[in-house]
Amino acid sequence: MPKKVVVLLLLGICLLAACSYDSEKAVKNGDVINMHGPIFNFDRFDRFLDSVEAGNAASVRITNYTLDGNPTLYNLAFDGSDFDLVIDRSKHKERGDNPKKESKTCSDLVVTEGEQLYMYTLEGCKQGTSVESVALLNINKEQLIDHVH
């Protein structure tokens, strides 16, 4: 089979499968995974938070899944002062008009304690001329009994 046909066939299969990024693949890649309840690999996020608190460079990938199983990947890097965030929706089948990928530079990572949740949000995120906040991760308190905030 000619090389072009094989490439087109593989591309077609990938498009039909929406280039899925299932939770098994995300776990193998070491992502912090939010499945709207269970959080997997939280220890990686916890180490990231420790590095940020110490002022050390660090990075982490958070994968948030919709109830339908569509992933949005948050590639987050801290350089010692600012947070660089790349939001990757390329594997999200229902992203609508949202871009496949977008980048932002953010000034602060804020932890808010609610009645049942810890909410991790990036504040002061700049993209072009706009400044906004980005919700990264919500974690049920019951899942983090031993974690100190």
C-alpha positions as CSV (number, residue, x, y, z in Angstrom):
1,M,0.0,0.0,0.0
2,P,1.5,3.4,-0.9
3,K,2.6,5.6,2.0
4,K,0.1,8.3,1.3
5,V,-2.8,5.9,1.5
6,V,-1.6,4.5,4.8
7,V,-1.2,8.0,6.3
8,L,-4.7,9.0,5.0
9,L,-6.2,5.8,6.4
10,L,-4.6,6.4,9.8
11,L,-5.7,10.0,9.8
12,G,-9.3,8.9,9.0
13,I,-9.4,6.4,11.8
14,C,-8.0,9.0,14.2
15,L,-10.7,11.5,13.1
16,L,-13.5,8.9,13.5
17,A,-12.3,8.1,17.0
18,A,-11.8,11.8,17.7
19,C,-8.2,11.0,18.5
20,S,-9.4,9.9,21.9
21,Y,-7.4,10.4,25.1
22,D,-9.0,8.1,27.5
23,S,-8.3,8.0,31.3
24,E,-6.1,4.9,31.0
25,K,-3.8,6.7,28.6
26,A,-3.9,9.8,30.9
27,V,-2.9,7.7,33.9
28,K,0.0,6.1,32.0
29,N,1.1,9.6,31.0
30,G,1.1,10.7,34.7
31,D,-1.7,13.3,34.3
32,V,-3.6,14.5,37.3
33,I,-7.1,13.3,36.3
34,N,-10.4,14.7,37.4
35,M,-13.3,12.3,36.6
36,H,-16.0,14.5,38.3
37,G,-15.6,12.6,41.6
38,P,-12.4,10.5,41.7
39,I,-9.1,12.4,41.3
40,F,-6.2,10.2,40.1
41,N,-2.5,11.0,40.6
42,F,-3.2,13.9,43.0
43,D,0.2,13.3,44.5
44,R,1.7,14.8,41.3
45,F,-0.4,18.0,41.8
46,D,0.6,18.0,45.5
47,R,4.3,17.9,44.5
48,F,3.7,20.7,42.0
49,L,2.1,22.8,44.7
50,D,5.0,22.2,47.0
51,S,7.5,23.3,44.3
52,V,5.4,26.5,43.7
53,E,5.3,27.3,47.4
54,A,9.1,26.9,47.5
55,G,9.5,29.1,44.4
56,N,10.9,26.3,42.3
57,A,10.2,25.7,38.6
58,A,7.7,22.8,38.1
59,S,5.2,21.5,35.6
60,V,2.1,19.3,35.7
61,R,-0.7,18.2,33.3
62,I,-4.2,18.1,34.5
63,T,-6.9,16.3,32.5
64,N,-10.5,17.2,33.2
65,Y,-13.1,14.9,31.7
66,T,-16.7,15.9,31.0
67,L,-19.5,13.6,32.1
68,D,-19.5,12.3,28.5
69,G,-15.8,11.5,28.7
70,N,-14.4,14.3,26.7
71,P,-11.0,15.5,27.9
72,T,-9.5,19.0,28.2
73,L,-5.8,19.0,29.0
74,Y,-4.3,21.8,31.1
75,N,-0.5,21.9,30.7
76,L,0.7,24.0,33.5
77,A,4.3,25.2,34.1
78,F,5.6,27.5,36.8
79,D,8.9,29.3,36.2
80,G,9.4,30.6,39.7
81,S,7.2,33.7,39.3
82,D,4.6,33.2,36.6
83,F,2.4,30.3,35.5
84,D,2.3,29.4,31.8
85,L,-0.9,27.5,30.8
86,V,-1.7,25.7,27.6
87,I,-5.3,24.6,27.4
88,D,-5.6,21.7,24.9
89,R,-9.1,20.9,23.7
90,S,-8.0,19.1,20.6
91,K,-9.3,15.7,21.8
92,H,-12.6,17.2,23.0
93,K,-15.3,16.0,20.6
94,E,-17.7,18.7,21.6
95,R,-15.5,21.8,22.0
96,G,-17.8,23.9,19.8
97,D,-16.2,27.2,18.8
98,N,-13.4,27.0,21.4
99,P,-9.9,26.9,19.9
100,K,-8.1,23.5,19.9
101,K,-5.3,25.1,21.9
102,E,-4.8,28.4,23.7
103,S,-2.0,29.8,25.8
104,K,-2.2,32.1,28.8
105,T,0.3,33.6,31.3
106,C,-1.1,33.8,34.8
107,S,0.2,35.5,38.0
108,D,-1.4,33.5,40.9
109,L,-2.6,30.1,41.8
110,V,-5.4,30.5,44.4
111,V,-6.9,27.7,46.6
112,T,-10.4,28.4,47.8
113,E,-12.0,26.2,50.4
114,G,-15.7,25.7,50.0
115,E,-18.0,23.6,52.2
116,Q,-17.3,20.4,50.3
117,L,-14.6,21.3,47.8
118,Y,-11.1,22.7,47.4
119,M,-11.1,24.8,44.3
120,Y,-7.8,25.5,42.5
121,T,-7.9,28.6,40.2
122,L,-5.4,30.5,38.2
123,E,-5.9,34.3,38.5
124,G,-4.5,37.2,36.5
125,C,-4.4,35.1,33.3
126,K,-3.4,37.2,30.3
127,Q,-4.3,36.3,26.7
128,G,-3.9,39.2,24.4
129,T,-5.5,42.2,26.0
130,S,-7.9,40.3,28.3
131,V,-7.3,39.2,31.9
132,E,-9.3,36.4,33.4
133,S,-9.3,33.5,35.8
134,V,-9.2,29.8,34.9
135,A,-10.6,27.0,37.1
136,L,-8.1,24.2,37.1
137,L,-9.3,21.6,39.5
138,N,-12.1,21.0,42.1
139,I,-11.5,18.3,44.6
140,N,-14.0,16.9,47.1
141,K,-12.6,17.4,50.7
142,E,-13.4,13.7,51.5
143,Q,-10.8,12.6,49.0
144,L,-8.1,14.7,50.7
145,I,-8.4,13.9,54.3
146,D,-4.7,13.8,54.9
147,H,-3.8,16.7,52.7
148,V,-3.0,20.1,54.4
149,H,-4.1,23.3,52.6
